[in-house]
Amino acid sequence: MSEGPIQAQSQSLVSFLIFLRSTLKLVDPPATMDLQQKQACWKLELEVIDNDSSWVSKFDPSKKKKKKKQKPLIREDDIFFQNGGHFTEDNLPDCQSSRKFEPDYGYKELLSMVFDRLREEDVEVSTERPRTVMMPPQLLAEGTITVCLNFADLCRTMHRKPDHVMKFLLAQMETKVSLNKQQRLEIKGLVSSKDFQAVFRKYIDAFVICVCCKSPDTALAEEGNGLFNLRCETCGLVAPVDIPNLL
């Protein structure tokens, strides 16, 4: 064999060893070692002891662990409905499996549940609201004066003072009103029964009927400076009365 190929192979081997030393950052053997000892040292440094601890296995792309896909978290406001729009105890999402799922009831459903619970506990429940029956105003024309014969009874039914009702009628009808000796209301001028009932109904809506439960069982209290509060005896609501355009 000629020296040319042997020399070329030796140079290639030296270049390869230099590349390995630079890649693996090998430490040069001491200069006191002979060539045979240096080759043995390089052999020990390049020897792979454990495949799992070698740099080849650590950076082998084929042996990379695949990351597990994480399930997206289901938030309460992102829940989509299943089985016709309703969840059951068996198909609750993970975020709600630890608590009981309660549907959103409407007002009528909640009210019905309350009455059912009261009936189960043998509590007497009255579904009918007590009604206050008020007789219509009885008017009588006497010349140029209109007389309300049952004005005192109407005020007594509403639990309102006649003076307060008269003040309201005076502001709304823009005519002179007064009480005679028989506690009958006298109105100057001729007033039809329809017009008088409309004004009287306006007083009831403003100063008698509760704005919350529509109950007529209320009390009117004057707070001073012409301000009034309407207190409902049924639901307990206390609401101010807006009277700038009434009195």
Secondary structure by P-SEA (a helix, b strand, c coil): ccaaaaaaaaaaaaaaaaaaaaaaccccccccccaaaaaaaaaaaacccccccccccccccccbbbbcccccccccccccccccccccccccccccccbbbbccccaaaaaaaaaaaaaaaccccccccbbbbbccbbbbbcccbbbbcaaaaaaaaacccaaaaaaaaaaacccccccccccbbbbcccccaaaaaaaaaaaaaccccccccccccbbbbbccccbbbbbbcccbbbbbbbccccc
